[in-house]
Amino acid sequence: MLRPRFVSKQQRGLRFFRFPMKTLQPADIHIGLEIKAKMKEQEHSVTWFARQLHCDRTNVYDIFRRHDIDTALLMRICHILNFDFFSLFSEYISENIR
């Protein structure tokens, strides 16, 4: 029987740097509320947004309640609303982590 070979992180080429860093709190950016605000700003309905995402309205309301979101889903939402939500995180990081 073959045994699995365990490879250390160093052998895989991953390097970890230790430096003081402020940790991001999940409540710092509520992505669901940002998505809802942008959708309302563009005067789109929840029904329209659900149709664009190919899901039910209940799923859209679930997205609005989320503090964090899968990046693939966020990419789809960026495309649908024609807005770069990733820039919100980039701005936050550049302003708060130094």
PEKA-V384436 format. One record per pair of residues at least 4 apart in sequence whose ideal C-beta (glycine too) atoms are under 6 Angstrom apart, sorted by the first residue. I is the first residue (numbers start at 1). J is the second residue. D is the distance in Angstrom with one decimal. If there is no record, write none. Layout:
I | J | D
I | J | D
This chain:
7 | 11 | 4.8
7 | 12 | 5.5
9 | 14 | 4.6
22 | 97 | 5.4
24 | 28 | 5.8
26 | 67 | 4.7
29 | 88 | 5.9
29 | 92 | 5.8
30 | 67 | 5.5
31 | 69 | 5.1
32 | 63 | 5.6
32 | 64 | 4.5
32 | 65 | 5.5
32 | 66 | 4.2
35 | 77 | 5.9
36 | 64 | 4.5
38 | 81 | 5.4
38 | 83 | 5.3
39 | 44 | 5.0
39 | 49 | 5.6
44 | 48 | 4.8
44 | 49 | 5.6
46 | 57 | 5.3
46 | 60 | 5.2
49 | 60 | 5.4
50 | 55 | 5.5
50 | 57 | 4.7
50 | 60 | 4.8
52 | 80 | 4.6
55 | 59 | 4.1
69 | 73 | 5.6
69 | 74 | 5.0
74 | 85 | 5.7
78 | 84 | 5.8
78 | 85 | 5.5
92 | 96 | 5.8
93 | 97 | 5.2
